[in-house]
Amino acid sequence: MTIDLDGRGTRSLTPGEVLLEVENLSVDFDTRHGRLRAVDGVSWRVRAGETLAILGESGSGKSVSVQALTGILEMPPGRIVSGTARYRGDDLIAMEARSRRRVVGDRITMVFQDSLSALNPVQTVGRQIAECFEVHRGLSRREAMRRAAEMLDRVRIPAARQRVKDYPHEFSGGMRQRVMLAMALALDPDVLIADEPTTALDVTVQAQVLELIADLQTDRQMGVVLITHDIGVVADVADTVVVMYAGHVVERAAARELLDHPVHPYTEGLLGSIPSADLKGHDLPTIPGTPPSLRTVPSGCAFRTRCPLTVAECASAVPPLIPVGPGRETACIRRTSEVPGVTIPHSRLAAGGA
Amino acid sequence: MIRFALRRILAAIPIGLLVTLGVFALVFAMPGDPLRELAGDKPVPPSVLAAERAQFHLDRPLLVQYGLYLKDIVTGHFGETFDGRDIGEQLRLRIPVTVKLALLANAFQFTAGMLFGSYAGFRRNGAVDRLLMLATLFVLAVPFLVLAFAAQYLFGVQLKWFPVSGTADGFPMSYLLPAMVIGLLSFAGLARVLRTSIVETVNSDFVKTARAKGIGEQRVLWRHILPNALLPVITFIGIDLAGIFAGAVLTESIFNLPGLGQFLFQAIQLKEGGVVVLLSTLAFISFIVINLIVDLLYGVLDPRVRSG
């Protein structure tokens, strides 16, 4: 694959290089009920060639955090209270909108969950993909359209040359998600942020789309941030995982380690509630209660009201992330030392997976 | 596209017949003898009356009368009014009056509606937005008659900025005041439709996608927000344009503009069934044509309608 890129783009990515690093990001929302904290002190990083999964239920702040750092969050009512998001060293949050637009949409691109509502209904998919080339590369309309057709072909849409002239509603759900991908990958980004990219798709198509992302990722050491609530997806594609609960990161680990030996009681509960053949004839275990709304987040550890291990001290302070092993952290005062025997130093990535 | 248009026109014919027959039946059912009333206190010889009756088909049963009037319309023999004016000539004189009034009124309505609507939509809950809400309430609360007479008195009689009534000052001077009154009373509806549509579109996912693509705000506005936000406005404008005739009856009577609305009003007063059928047919045809144009336009602008 050779797509000529001007300036920044031609810098090739070194495997393992940190592409996007979010530190201590906090986002508030001004509502009628006062100010609510949707994201509280979140940090994560994604390296070249790595897939980072942000795992959490709806309302855990996972989408809000990426929307805030890419500048597409509606502000107000949203408001970034603190934090930095460095793309190869430059802080996106401190940047002016004009300079940020040169990064977001070009070097960092996004894919959204519901492709039907995420595509402009009255523009052909070709125009929408071509727009990236026109705005960021200054290509002519005709040339941009030709590239758009190439992109559709690259995401394996049959008869791409004809289909560039079709409108979003004329595609099936899976094909439409490919169109979204074609648009996001058109400029060969360094980081792809995929916000629940497969949630609206059936399992087969879901697998195809994930596979497609993985294939295109290996082409050029792209970093992928995958926002999901689906542990199955995490197991399939993620290298590292950040688990979020009520706006906090509660656990961070390599995907394999997390799935084999969850440390935080919340992660444990999530993994325990996956249906499996062993559970045949038994009720599926669930985490008691429901996630708190932002208005009623419990004091101290937000998970304590649903946690089987809770003790009095859990209510006193928000537990900090504590290292519980190499490259792994958990925010639980009850699980500081008892790391079940996992000592594999780093993720599949470090083992030469990418 | 052509098939669609033809189908719509064919479907409109039976509806048009029913509507005009209904209007005619209402005129027919009005009490009194139109010709005798026209004659006033003058004694009219029975032979003259009978001849007049025959001329205007008044001696025939309802359905036959209706059929004859329809035949006149289709063949283009409009004939004369009861007081001897040539109806074809009347149409030629009156249609431009109504069209001018309608265009000017709509120009006011669209300009104000688009300006206020888009401003309120992009500055939600701002001063203009709140003012617009108030204006809508005002418009709903104040009847057209009250506003029309008030404007006529204030700007025509007292301030003498505009002529009180009639078309002596020609276009556009004679039409300005009535057009502004109509515009004032109808712009708020358009503005609210546009405002709601913009608010919805601005918050939609594809606008977020457009921003995530790193394209400038101007481009987001013109390429992504407006083409979608204006779709419901087209429907609104279509319905609104189609209702012009109904509004013309009142406006032209108050401001004494010799247009079709005034003609219809006079014809109803005189129980001139033939003229009423002719004018309601005209109104119906313009309604159908405008709606058809709006539907076709919608199909051009919204691909989802086209393939649906």
Interface residues (C-beta under 8 A of the other chain):
Chain A: Q67 T70 G71 I72 E74 R100 R101 R102 V103 V104 G105 D106 T109 M110 F112 D114 S117 A118 L119 N120 P121 V122 Q123 T124 E131 C132 V135 H136 Y167 H169 E170 M180 M183
Chain B: N203 S204 D205 F206 K208 T209 A210 R211 A212 K213 G214 I215 G216 R219 R223 H224 P227 N228 L231 L301 D302 P303 R304 S307
